[in-house]
Amino acid sequence: MSRWYHPAGSAGRGPYAVELTPSTVGGWRWTSLRVLELGPGETHTFGSGAEELFVLPLSGGGTIVVDGERFELAGRPDVFSGPSDTVYVPRDASVTVIAAGHDADGARFALPAAPCTNRLAARYVGVDDVAVEIRGAGNATRQVHNFGSADTFEADRLIAVEVITPAGNWSSYPPHKHDEDLPGEESELEEIYYFEVSDPAGFGFHRVYGTDDRPIDVLAEVRTGDVVLVPHGWHGPSVAAPGYHLYYLNVMAGPGATREWLISDDPAHAWVRDEWAAQDPDPRLPMGRTTEEQR
């Protein structure tokens, strides 16, 4: 399990509080995640290399310079305040991240990434352009920020979304997988889950389990800063303990020629989706700023 579960502080390298990439994790190929923490006015410069990525504020904001082009990110106080604006960075770009100087706590940025072939244009995504989806019903209701999903944003390979699970609810449920190339049914995608919890004492749980042919077994208690990697297999639920809201950032990419998110539910639990038609969504959602609500 230690190969796929990385508690907070265990995957930091250099300027990054988290750095999990194909070069740091054996058997990992298609996705990366770095979390950059900067004090007020501090600066970090790097090259995107062969990866495309997003610069996504987790807290605070700042200025992002991509090949000399400046983008101002208003950011947000924290991940439970609703979606944030973000910047898409293409491969082979020079990037400078400058934390806003007026915030005494500095800023924290997630850098979800994936190796890619085609070089697209750098782009700013405003908060009003982030589609917010209310998914599920009852105690399986969750809120999805589709800032980088396959059907809302053009990228070469990278897919990224945020999910907020209210206290006591279950998400990534029913358990599902996307580890086979089955055209029209399932896409082959690695996935990263990066977690935060609404209170320092808070926690949740995340489950990954495999098939007879490809076993994997992860059941992790997750707290702020923890990461779970899903190379294959059924994954879910992500469970928010009562009293604590749970956030996770999903980062996905794979070898398929088409950038799409197609999943297969675990047949043992797929019937749960049919129950949602008779249930109301959790009234605590939407949480924070939203621009679109869907069931």
C-alpha positions as CSV (number, residue, x, y, z in Angstrom):
1,M,0.0,0.0,0.0
2,S,2.9,2.4,0.7
3,R,3.6,2.6,-3.0
4,W,0.2,4.0,-3.7
5,Y,-0.6,6.0,-0.5
6,H,1.6,9.0,0.3
7,P,0.8,10.7,3.6
8,A,1.4,14.5,4.0
9,G,5.1,15.3,4.1
10,S,6.3,12.1,2.6
11,A,6.4,13.1,-1.0
12,G,8.0,16.6,-0.8
13,R,11.1,17.4,-2.8
14,G,12.9,20.7,-3.1
15,P,10.4,23.6,-3.3
16,Y,7.4,21.3,-3.6
17,A,5.3,20.0,-0.6
18,V,4.3,17.2,-3.0
19,E,6.1,15.9,-6.0
20,L,4.8,12.7,-7.5
21,T,5.7,12.0,-11.1
22,P,6.6,9.2,-13.4
23,S,10.3,9.8,-12.5
24,T,9.6,9.5,-8.7
25,V,7.1,6.6,-8.6
26,G,8.0,3.2,-10.1
27,G,5.5,1.9,-12.6
28,W,3.8,5.3,-13.0
29,R,3.6,6.7,-16.5
30,W,0.9,9.3,-17.3
31,T,0.2,11.8,-14.6
32,S,2.1,14.1,-12.2
33,L,1.2,16.3,-9.2
34,R,3.3,19.0,-7.5
35,V,2.1,21.3,-4.7
36,L,4.0,24.5,-4.5
37,E,3.9,26.6,-1.3
38,L,5.1,30.2,-1.4
39,G,5.3,33.0,1.1
40,P,4.0,36.5,0.4
41,G,5.7,37.8,-2.8
42,E,7.9,34.7,-3.2
43,T,8.7,33.5,-6.7
44,H,9.3,30.1,-8.3
45,T,10.4,29.5,-11.9
46,F,10.4,26.2,-13.7
47,G,10.0,24.7,-17.2
48,S,7.0,22.6,-18.1
49,G,9.2,20.3,-20.3
50,A,7.2,17.5,-22.0
51,E,4.2,18.1,-19.7
52,E,1.1,20.2,-20.0
53,L,-0.3,21.4,-16.6
54,F,-2.6,23.7,-14.7
55,V,-1.6,26.2,-12.1
56,L,-4.5,25.9,-9.6
57,P,-4.6,28.0,-6.4
58,L,-5.5,25.9,-3.4
59,S,-5.3,29.0,-1.2
60,G,-4.3,32.5,-2.0
61,G,-3.5,33.8,-5.5
62,G,-0.8,35.5,-7.5
63,T,0.7,36.2,-10.9
64,I,1.6,33.5,-13.4
65,V,4.0,34.3,-16.2
66,V,4.1,31.8,-19.1
67,D,6.7,32.6,-21.8
68,G,6.4,36.3,-20.9
69,E,2.6,36.4,-20.9
70,R,1.2,37.5,-17.5
71,F,-2.0,36.0,-16.0
72,E,-3.4,37.3,-12.7
73,L,-5.0,34.7,-10.5
74,A,-7.5,36.0,-7.8
75,G,-7.4,32.5,-6.2
76,R,-9.5,31.7,-3.1
77,P,-9.2,31.6,0.7
78,D,-9.3,27.7,0.7
79,V,-10.6,24.8,-1.4
80,F,-14.0,24.9,0.4
81,S,-14.7,28.4,-0.8
82,G,-15.8,27.2,-4.3
83,P,-13.9,27.0,-7.6
84,S,-10.9,29.1,-8.4
85,D,-9.6,30.7,-11.6
86,T,-6.6,28.8,-13.0
87,V,-4.0,28.9,-15.8
88,Y,-3.3,26.2,-18.4
89,V,0.3,25.9,-19.3
90,P,1.5,24.1,-22.5
91,R,4.5,21.8,-22.8
92,D,7.9,23.4,-23.5
93,A,7.1,26.6,-21.6
94,S,8.9,28.8,-19.1
95,V,6.7,29.4,-16.1
96,T,7.1,31.8,-13.1
97,V,4.7,31.7,-10.2
98,I,4.6,34.8,-8.0
99,A,2.5,34.6,-4.8
100,A,0.4,37.6,-4.0
101,G,2.3,39.9,-1.6
102,H,-0.8,41.1,0.4
103,D,-1.7,37.8,1.9
104,A,0.2,37.1,5.2
105,D,-0.2,33.4,4.7
106,G,1.3,33.4,1.2
107,A,-0.2,31.0,-1.4
108,R,-0.4,27.3,-2.2
109,F,-0.7,26.1,-5.8
110,A,-1.5,22.6,-7.2
111,L,0.3,21.8,-10.5
112,P,-1.5,18.8,-12.0
113,A,0.3,17.7,-15.1
114,A,0.6,15.0,-17.8
115,P,3.1,14.3,-20.6
116,C,1.7,15.3,-24.0
117,T,2.6,15.5,-27.7
118,N,0.8,18.6,-28.9
119,R,1.6,22.1,-27.8
120,L,-1.5,24.2,-27.2
121,A,-1.8,27.9,-26.2
122,A,-1.5,29.1,-22.6
123,R,-5.0,30.1,-21.3
124,Y,-6.6,31.7,-18.4
125,V,-9.8,30.0,-17.0
126,G,-11.9,32.5,-15.0
127,V,-13.9,31.3,-12.1
128,D,-17.2,32.1,-13.9
129,D,-16.1,29.7,-16.6
130,V,-15.8,26.7,-14.3
131,A,-18.8,24.5,-14.6
132,V,-20.0,23.3,-11.1
133,E,-21.8,20.0,-11.1
134,I,-23.9,18.6,-8.2
135,R,-23.5,14.8,-8.7
136,G,-25.4,12.0,-7.0
137,A,-28.1,12.3,-4.3
138,G,-28.8,11.6,-0.6
139,N,-25.6,10.9,1.3
140,A,-23.8,10.2,-2.0
141,T,-24.1,13.9,-3.1
142,R,-20.9,15.7,-4.0
143,Q,-19.9,18.9,-5.8
144,V,-17.6,18.7,-8.8
145,H,-15.6,21.6,-10.2
146,N,-15.0,20.8,-13.9
147,F,-12.2,23.3,-14.6
148,G,-10.2,20.7,-16.7
149,S,-12.6,17.9,-17.5
150,A,-12.5,16.3,-20.9
151,D,-15.8,17.8,-22.0
152,T,-15.4,21.3,-20.7
153,F,-11.7,22.2,-21.5
154,E,-9.4,21.5,-24.4
155,A,-6.1,19.9,-23.5
156,D,-3.9,17.4,-25.2
157,R,-4.0,14.6,-22.6
158,L,-4.6,16.0,-19.1
159,I,-7.9,15.7,-17.3
160,A,-8.3,17.4,-13.9
161,V,-11.4,18.2,-11.7
162,E,-12.0,19.0,-8.0
163,V,-14.6,17.3,-5.8
164,I,-16.1,18.5,-2.5
165,T,-17.8,15.8,-0.3
166,P,-19.9,17.2,2.6
167,A,-19.3,15.8,6.1
168,G,-20.7,12.3,6.4
169,N,-21.2,11.8,2.7
170,W,-19.7,9.2,0.3
171,S,-18.2,10.1,-3.1
172,S,-16.4,8.3,-5.9
173,Y,-19.3,6.0,-5.5
174,P,-20.4,3.5,-6.7
175,P,-16.8,2.1,-7.0
176,H,-15.7,2.3,-10.6
177,K,-12.6,1.8,-12.7
178,H,-11.0,3.1,-15.9
179,D,-8.1,0.9,-16.6
180,E,-9.0,-0.7,-19.9
181,D,-9.3,0.6,-23.5
182,L,-12.9,-0.3,-24.4
183,P,-14.0,2.1,-27.1
184,G,-17.3,3.7,-26.1
185,E,-17.4,2.0,-22.7
186,E,-14.2,2.6,-20.7
187,S,-11.0,4.6,-21.1
188,E,-7.5,3.7,-19.8
189,L,-6.5,6.4,-17.3
190,E,-4.1,6.6,-14.3
191,E,-5.5,8.8,-11.5
192,I,-4.2,10.8,-8.6
193,Y,-6.3,11.8,-5.6
194,Y,-4.9,14.8,-3.6
195,F,-6.9,15.4,-0.3
196,E,-7.7,18.3,2.0
197,V,-10.0,18.3,5.0
198,S,-12.0,21.3,6.3
199,D,-10.4,21.1,9.8
200,P,-6.9,20.1,10.9
201,A,-8.3,17.4,13.1
202,G,-10.5,16.1,10.3
203,F,-10.1,12.9,8.2
204,G,-11.7,10.7,5.7
205,F,-11.2,7.3,4.0
206,H,-10.4,6.2,0.5
207,R,-10.6,2.7,-1.0
208,V,-8.9,1.1,-4.0
209,Y,-9.3,-2.7,-4.8
210,G,-8.4,-4.7,-7.8
211,T,-9.6,-7.6,-10.0
212,D,-8.4,-11.2,-9.8
213,D,-6.1,-10.5,-12.8
214,R,-4.8,-7.2,-11.5
215,P,-4.9,-7.1,-7.7
216,I,-4.4,-4.0,-5.6
217,D,-5.5,-3.3,-2.1
218,V,-5.6,0.2,-0.5
219,L,-7.7,1.4,2.4
220,A,-6.3,4.7,3.6
221,E,-7.2,7.2,6.3
222,V,-6.7,10.5,4.5
223,R,-6.0,13.9,5.9
224,T,-4.9,17.3,4.4
225,G,-1.9,16.8,2.1
226,D,-2.3,13.1,1.6
227,V,-2.2,11.5,-1.8
228,V,-3.5,8.2,-3.2
229,L,-2.4,6.9,-6.6
230,V,-4.7,4.7,-8.6
231,P,-2.8,2.8,-11.3
232,H,-5.7,0.5,-12.0
233,G,-8.6,-1.2,-10.3
234,W,-11.9,-0.2,-8.7
235,H,-11.7,2.9,-6.6
236,G,-14.2,4.4,-4.2
237,P,-15.7,5.3,-2.0
238,S,-14.1,8.4,-0.7
239,V,-15.8,8.9,2.7
240,A,-15.9,12.2,4.6
241,A,-16.1,11.6,8.4
242,P,-19.0,13.3,10.1
243,G,-18.1,16.8,11.1
244,Y,-15.5,17.3,8.4
245,H,-15.9,18.2,4.7
246,L,-13.5,16.4,2.4
247,Y,-11.9,17.8,-0.8
248,Y,-9.9,16.0,-3.4
249,L,-8.2,17.0,-6.7
250,N,-8.3,14.4,-9.4
251,V,-5.6,14.2,-12.0
252,M,-6.1,11.8,-14.9
253,A,-4.3,10.8,-18.1
254,G,-3.6,7.7,-20.2
255,P,-2.3,6.3,-23.4
256,G,-5.6,6.4,-25.4
257,A,-5.8,8.3,-28.6
258,T,-9.0,10.1,-27.4
259,R,-9.0,12.3,-24.4
260,E,-12.2,11.1,-22.5
261,W,-13.4,9.9,-19.1
262,L,-15.3,6.7,-19.5
263,I,-15.9,4.5,-16.5
264,S,-17.3,1.1,-15.5
265,D,-19.1,0.6,-12.2
266,D,-18.3,-2.4,-10.0
267,P,-21.3,-4.6,-11.0
268,A,-21.8,-5.5,-7.3
269,H,-22.7,-1.9,-6.5
270,A,-23.8,-0.3,-9.8
271,W,-27.5,-0.6,-8.7
272,V,-26.9,2.3,-6.2
273,R,-27.1,4.8,-9.0
274,D,-30.8,3.8,-9.6
275,E,-31.6,4.8,-6.0
276,W,-30.7,8.5,-6.7
277,A,-33.8,9.1,-8.8
278,A,-35.9,8.8,-5.6
279,Q,-33.6,10.9,-3.4
280,D,-33.0,14.6,-3.1
281,P,-29.5,16.1,-3.4
282,D,-27.8,17.1,-0.2
283,P,-29.1,20.6,0.7
284,R,-25.7,21.7,2.0
285,L,-24.6,21.9,-1.7
286,P,-23.6,23.9,-3.6
287,M,-20.8,25.0,-1.3
288,G,-19.0,28.3,-1.9
289,R,-19.2,30.2,-5.2
290,T,-20.9,28.3,-8.1
291,T,-21.8,29.2,-11.6
292,E,-23.8,26.1,-12.7
293,E,-25.8,23.5,-10.9
294,Q,-26.7,20.2,-12.4
295,R,-28.1,16.9,-11.1
